[in-house]
Amino acid sequence: MKEVFVPLPGFQPTYQDQTMENAEHLSRATQGNLTGAGIPECDRAEIVFTWIIGSSIAFCYVASLYIHPLGAKLIAFPSRNRDDPAEIRSRFQRVFCASVISCCLSAVFHYFSGVCSDKSFVVCFANRIGLRFNGVLFASVLPVILTLILFAGPIVGDFFAGRWRGYNRAFLTLIYRNLYYRRRVLRDTIYSHIWWRAYVVAPLSEEFVYRACLIPVLIVCYGPRAAILISPLSFGVAHLHHIFDRIRLGTPALRAVIATLFQIAYTSLFGLYSAYLFVRTGHIAAPILTHALCNVLGVPEIETFGTVPLGAKIVMVVAYLGGFGIWLYLLQPLTDPGLYGNVQW
């Protein structure tokens, strides 16, 4: 795919000893450093190809939730409750297929766009979707710490609301209590289909599809900044189908719309943060672990302010504001691409 790059003022790369084709490939290394350098320009056919592949990847995941190859109808709303173990297992299988298809679509795009034509295709493609070893330890730890700092307020709120006592009881039960209580805790965690859906399968599949497969496709024609802004929109809209799920289960239409729009707004904001982590670190591990952590912490419960004493309210306000301020201060240093060996964008 032919690209024209806009150099930074005063920066003129020299490729006198290279052919024009090699110079274009070398310039790809400078196009995504989030400083504005190297803005790619694609012709109309390349843009259409990008949108076809990108839209197919985004649509594929949602479509998998309503396609039933072995059912009476190929496309239909699930006949069982979404928390039914059989329905969860069925969705696991369909989401796995959607993830494989999305990976194949992204690979096809990378192959025909020529992004990886100057090196081993398999290695290049694996690096672009965030599957690499260099910097993986930092990518697994630093974004998690950063997210815990951001959620300092909600964590303190959980403490004052007494939710920590439940966590402590569960932990102590696993260590000290008898086998019966231990089994009860395990039944609600690693033996639970709902637990696996919320904390393992959903973070793995959603981040792989909407971050690892989609963002590298968008970057080729739009650069990293635009890719960070575009991909969360598809991720948020992907939750639009919850309107029909809620209405089908008896929720009033207006309440279902409001609840789903709030969910879309929240997931879009998280998608923006997750996309930023992926582009900065170059590792899929960062958004996956952050997604799982956010599912554990849940949506901040502002109503906790109305149930705690004045002193606790003050502490919570300090935790909310301080956590956000420290997070904002550390966001760029702790996601510096140099820490993760990320030189590919």
C-alpha positions as CSV (number, residue, x, y, z in Angstrom):
1,M,0.0,0.0,0.0
2,K,1.6,3.2,-1.1
3,E,1.7,6.0,1.5
4,V,2.9,9.6,1.5
5,F,4.2,10.9,4.8
6,V,4.3,14.5,6.1
7,P,7.7,15.1,7.9
8,L,8.1,17.1,11.0
9,P,9.3,20.7,10.5
10,G,13.1,20.7,10.3
11,F,13.2,16.9,10.0
12,Q,14.2,15.5,6.6
13,P,15.0,11.8,6.5
14,T,17.7,10.8,4.1
15,Y,17.3,7.6,2.1
16,Q,19.8,8.3,-0.7
17,D,21.1,4.8,-0.7
18,Q,17.6,3.2,-0.6
19,T,15.2,2.7,-3.4
20,M,11.9,4.5,-3.2
21,E,10.0,1.3,-2.2
22,N,12.4,0.6,0.7
23,A,12.2,4.2,1.9
24,E,8.5,3.9,2.2
25,H,8.8,0.8,4.3
26,L,11.4,2.3,6.5
27,S,9.2,5.4,7.0
28,R,6.5,3.2,8.6
29,A,8.6,2.9,11.7
30,T,8.1,6.7,12.4
31,Q,4.4,7.0,11.5
32,G,2.8,6.1,14.9
33,N,4.8,7.7,17.6
34,L,1.8,9.7,18.8
35,T,3.7,13.0,18.2
36,G,2.0,13.7,14.9
37,A,4.9,12.6,12.8
38,G,4.3,10.5,9.7
39,I,0.6,11.0,8.9
40,P,-0.3,8.4,6.3
41,E,-2.3,9.2,3.2
42,C,-4.3,6.5,1.5
43,D,-6.2,6.6,-1.8
44,R,-9.9,6.0,-2.0
45,A,-9.6,2.3,-2.8
46,E,-7.3,1.8,0.2
47,I,-9.7,3.7,2.5
48,V,-12.6,1.6,1.3
49,F,-10.6,-1.6,1.9
50,T,-9.8,-0.4,5.4
51,W,-13.4,0.3,6.2
52,I,-14.7,-3.0,4.8
53,I,-12.2,-5.0,6.9
54,G,-12.6,-2.8,10.0
55,S,-16.4,-2.9,9.8
56,S,-16.4,-6.6,9.3
57,I,-14.1,-7.1,12.4
58,A,-16.4,-4.9,14.5
59,F,-19.6,-6.5,13.3
60,C,-18.3,-10.1,13.5
61,Y,-18.2,-10.1,17.3
62,V,-21.7,-8.9,17.9
63,A,-23.1,-11.1,15.1
64,S,-21.7,-14.1,16.8
65,L,-24.0,-13.6,19.8
66,Y,-27.1,-14.0,17.6
67,I,-26.0,-16.7,15.1
68,H,-27.1,-20.2,16.0
69,P,-25.7,-22.7,13.4
70,L,-27.4,-25.7,15.1
71,G,-30.6,-23.9,16.1
72,A,-34.0,-23.9,14.4
73,K,-33.2,-20.4,13.1
74,L,-29.8,-19.3,11.9
75,I,-30.2,-15.8,13.3
76,A,-32.3,-15.2,16.4
77,F,-32.3,-13.9,19.9
78,P,-31.1,-16.5,22.4
79,S,-34.0,-18.6,23.7
80,R,-32.3,-19.0,27.1
81,N,-31.4,-16.6,29.8
82,R,-27.9,-15.1,29.2
83,D,-26.8,-16.4,32.6
84,D,-27.9,-20.0,31.8
85,P,-24.7,-22.2,31.8
86,A,-25.7,-23.8,28.5
87,E,-26.2,-20.4,26.9
88,I,-22.8,-19.1,28.3
89,R,-21.0,-22.2,26.9
90,S,-22.6,-21.7,23.5
91,R,-21.6,-18.1,23.5
92,F,-18.0,-19.0,24.4
93,Q,-17.9,-21.2,21.3
94,R,-19.4,-18.6,19.0
95,V,-17.1,-15.8,20.4
96,F,-14.1,-18.0,19.9
97,C,-15.1,-18.4,16.2
98,A,-15.6,-14.7,15.9
99,S,-12.2,-14.0,17.3
100,V,-10.6,-16.4,14.8
101,I,-12.5,-14.8,11.9
102,S,-11.4,-11.3,13.1
103,C,-7.8,-12.4,13.3
104,C,-8.0,-13.9,9.7
105,L,-9.6,-10.6,8.4
106,S,-6.8,-8.6,10.0
107,A,-4.2,-10.9,8.6
108,V,-5.7,-10.6,5.1
109,F,-5.6,-6.8,5.4
110,H,-1.9,-6.8,6.5
111,Y,-1.0,-9.2,3.7
112,F,-2.6,-7.3,0.8
113,S,-1.8,-3.8,2.2
114,G,1.9,-4.6,2.1
115,V,2.5,-3.5,5.7
116,C,4.6,-6.5,6.5
117,S,6.2,-7.1,3.1
118,D,9.7,-6.2,4.2
119,K,10.0,-8.9,6.9
120,S,8.6,-12.3,8.0
121,F,4.9,-11.9,7.7
122,V,4.1,-14.1,10.7
123,V,6.5,-12.3,13.0
124,C,5.4,-8.9,11.8
125,F,1.7,-9.6,12.1
126,A,2.2,-11.1,15.6
127,N,4.0,-8.0,16.7
128,R,1.4,-5.7,15.3
129,I,-1.5,-7.4,17.1
130,G,0.5,-7.3,20.4
131,L,1.8,-10.9,20.7
132,R,5.4,-10.4,21.6
133,F,7.7,-11.1,24.5
134,N,9.8,-7.9,24.7
135,G,8.4,-5.8,27.5
136,V,5.5,-8.2,28.4
137,L,6.3,-8.1,32.1
138,F,6.0,-4.3,32.3
139,A,2.9,-4.5,30.1
140,S,1.3,-6.9,32.6
141,V,2.1,-4.9,35.7
142,L,2.3,-1.1,35.0
143,P,-1.1,-0.6,33.4
144,V,-2.8,-2.6,36.2
145,I,-1.1,-0.3,38.8
146,L,-2.1,2.7,36.8
147,T,-5.8,1.6,36.7
148,L,-5.8,0.8,40.5
149,I,-4.7,4.4,41.1
150,L,-7.5,5.7,38.8
151,F,-10.0,3.6,40.8
152,A,-8.7,4.8,44.2
153,G,-11.9,6.6,44.9
154,P,-14.3,3.6,44.2
155,I,-11.9,1.3,46.2
156,V,-12.1,3.6,49.2
157,G,-15.9,3.8,48.7
158,D,-16.1,0.0,48.8
159,F,-14.2,0.0,52.1
160,F,-16.6,2.5,53.8
161,A,-19.6,0.6,52.3
162,G,-18.4,-2.6,54.0
163,R,-17.8,-4.6,50.8
164,W,-14.2,-5.4,51.8
165,R,-15.6,-7.5,54.7
166,G,-17.1,-9.8,52.1
167,Y,-13.9,-10.1,50.2
168,N,-11.9,-10.8,53.4
169,R,-14.4,-13.5,54.5
170,A,-14.1,-15.2,51.1
171,F,-10.3,-15.1,51.3
172,L,-10.2,-16.4,54.9
173,T,-12.7,-19.1,54.0
174,L,-10.4,-20.5,51.3
175,I,-7.6,-20.7,53.8
176,Y,-9.0,-21.6,57.2
177,R,-12.6,-22.8,56.9
178,N,-13.7,-26.3,56.2
179,L,-14.1,-28.0,52.8
180,Y,-17.9,-27.1,52.6
181,Y,-17.3,-23.3,52.8
182,R,-14.3,-23.6,50.5
183,R,-16.5,-25.2,47.9
184,R,-19.1,-22.5,48.2
185,V,-16.5,-19.8,47.4
186,L,-15.0,-21.8,44.6
187,R,-18.5,-22.4,43.2
188,D,-19.1,-18.7,42.9
189,T,-15.7,-18.0,41.3
190,I,-13.6,-20.4,39.2
191,Y,-16.3,-23.0,39.1
192,S,-18.9,-20.5,37.8
193,H,-19.6,-19.9,34.1
194,I,-20.6,-16.3,34.9
195,W,-17.2,-15.7,36.6
196,W,-15.3,-17.1,33.5
197,R,-17.4,-14.9,31.2
198,A,-16.9,-11.7,33.1
199,Y,-13.2,-12.0,34.1
200,V,-11.6,-14.2,31.4
201,V,-13.5,-14.8,28.2
202,A,-15.0,-11.3,27.8
203,P,-11.7,-9.4,28.4
204,L,-9.7,-11.9,26.2
205,S,-12.1,-11.9,23.3
206,E,-13.2,-8.3,23.3
207,E,-9.7,-6.8,23.6
208,F,-8.3,-9.2,21.0
209,V,-11.0,-8.3,18.5
210,Y,-11.4,-4.6,19.1
211,R,-7.8,-3.8,20.0
212,A,-5.4,-6.3,18.6
213,C,-7.3,-7.0,15.3
214,L,-9.0,-3.7,14.6
215,I,-6.5,-1.0,15.7
216,P,-3.6,-2.1,13.5
217,V,-6.0,-2.0,10.5
218,L,-7.1,1.6,11.2
219,I,-3.6,2.8,11.9
220,V,-2.4,2.1,8.4
221,C,-4.6,4.8,6.8
222,Y,-5.5,7.0,9.8
223,G,-2.5,6.9,12.1
224,P,-2.5,6.0,15.9
225,R,-4.4,9.0,17.2
226,A,-7.4,8.5,15.0
227,A,-7.3,4.8,15.6
228,I,-7.5,5.4,19.4
229,L,-10.6,7.6,18.8
230,I,-12.4,5.4,16.2
231,S,-12.0,1.9,17.8
232,P,-13.8,2.8,21.1
233,L,-16.9,3.9,19.1
234,S,-17.3,0.5,17.5
235,F,-16.6,-1.1,20.9
236,G,-19.3,1.0,22.6
237,V,-21.9,0.5,19.8
238,A,-21.2,-3.2,20.0
239,H,-23.2,-3.1,23.3
240,L,-26.3,-1.6,21.6
241,H,-27.9,-5.1,21.4
242,H,-28.4,-5.0,25.1
243,I,-31.5,-2.8,24.5
244,F,-33.3,-5.7,22.9
245,D,-32.0,-8.2,25.5
246,R,-33.4,-6.0,28.3
247,I,-36.8,-5.4,26.6
248,R,-37.1,-9.1,25.9
249,L,-36.6,-9.8,29.6
250,G,-39.4,-7.4,30.6
251,T,-37.5,-4.1,31.2
252,P,-39.6,-1.1,30.1
253,A,-38.4,0.3,26.8
254,L,-37.4,3.7,28.1
255,R,-35.4,2.3,31.0
256,A,-33.8,-0.2,28.7
257,V,-32.7,2.5,26.3
258,I,-31.3,4.8,29.1
259,A,-29.4,1.9,30.8
260,T,-27.9,0.8,27.5
261,L,-26.9,4.3,26.5
262,F,-25.1,4.7,29.8
263,Q,-23.4,1.4,29.3
264,I,-22.3,2.5,25.8
265,A,-20.9,5.7,27.1
266,Y,-19.0,4.0,29.9
267,T,-17.7,1.2,27.6
268,S,-16.7,3.8,25.0
269,L,-14.7,5.7,27.7
270,F,-13.0,2.5,28.8
271,G,-12.4,1.6,25.1
272,L,-10.6,4.9,24.7
273,Y,-8.3,4.1,27.6
274,S,-7.8,0.5,26.5
275,A,-6.9,1.6,23.0
276,Y,-4.5,4.1,24.3
277,L,-2.8,1.4,26.4
278,F,-2.6,-0.9,23.4
279,V,-1.0,1.7,21.1
280,R,1.4,3.0,23.7
281,T,2.6,-0.4,25.0
282,G,2.2,-2.5,21.8
283,H,1.0,-5.4,23.9
284,I,-2.4,-7.0,24.0
285,A,-1.7,-8.1,27.6
286,A,-2.1,-4.5,28.9
287,P,-5.8,-4.0,27.7
288,I,-6.8,-7.5,28.6
289,L,-5.6,-7.3,32.2
290,T,-7.0,-3.8,32.6
291,H,-10.4,-4.9,31.2
292,A,-10.5,-7.9,33.7
293,L,-9.6,-5.5,36.6
294,C,-12.3,-3.0,35.6
295,N,-14.8,-5.8,35.5
296,V,-13.8,-6.8,39.0
297,L,-14.0,-3.3,40.3
298,G,-17.2,-2.5,38.5
299,V,-18.8,0.9,37.7
300,P,-18.1,3.4,40.5
301,E,-21.1,3.6,42.8
302,I,-21.6,7.3,43.4
303,E,-24.6,6.6,45.7
304,T,-22.2,5.4,48.4
305,F,-21.7,9.1,49.2
306,G,-25.2,9.2,50.6
307,T,-24.8,6.3,53.0
308,V,-21.5,7.2,54.8
309,P,-20.7,9.8,57.5
310,L,-19.2,13.2,56.7
311,G,-15.6,12.2,57.6
312,A,-15.9,9.3,55.2
313,K,-17.3,11.6,52.5
314,I,-14.3,13.8,52.8
315,V,-11.9,10.9,52.5
316,M,-13.7,9.6,49.5
317,V,-13.6,13.0,47.7
318,V,-9.8,13.2,48.4
319,A,-9.4,9.6,47.1
320,Y,-11.4,10.3,43.9
321,L,-9.7,13.6,43.1
322,G,-6.2,12.5,44.2
323,G,-6.5,9.2,42.4
324,F,-7.5,10.9,39.2
325,G,-4.8,13.5,39.5
326,I,-2.0,11.0,40.2
327,W,-3.3,8.8,37.3
328,L,-3.2,11.8,34.9
329,Y,0.3,12.7,36.1
330,L,1.6,9.1,35.6
331,L,-0.3,8.2,32.5
332,Q,2.3,9.2,29.9
333,P,5.5,8.2,31.9
334,L,4.1,4.7,32.8
335,T,3.0,4.1,29.2
336,D,6.2,5.3,27.5
337,P,6.7,3.1,24.5
338,G,10.4,2.8,25.4
339,L,9.5,0.9,28.6
340,Y,7.9,-1.8,26.5
341,G,10.2,-1.9,23.5
342,N,7.4,-0.6,21.3
343,V,8.9,0.8,18.1
344,Q,6.4,-0.5,15.6
345,W,3.8,2.3,15.2
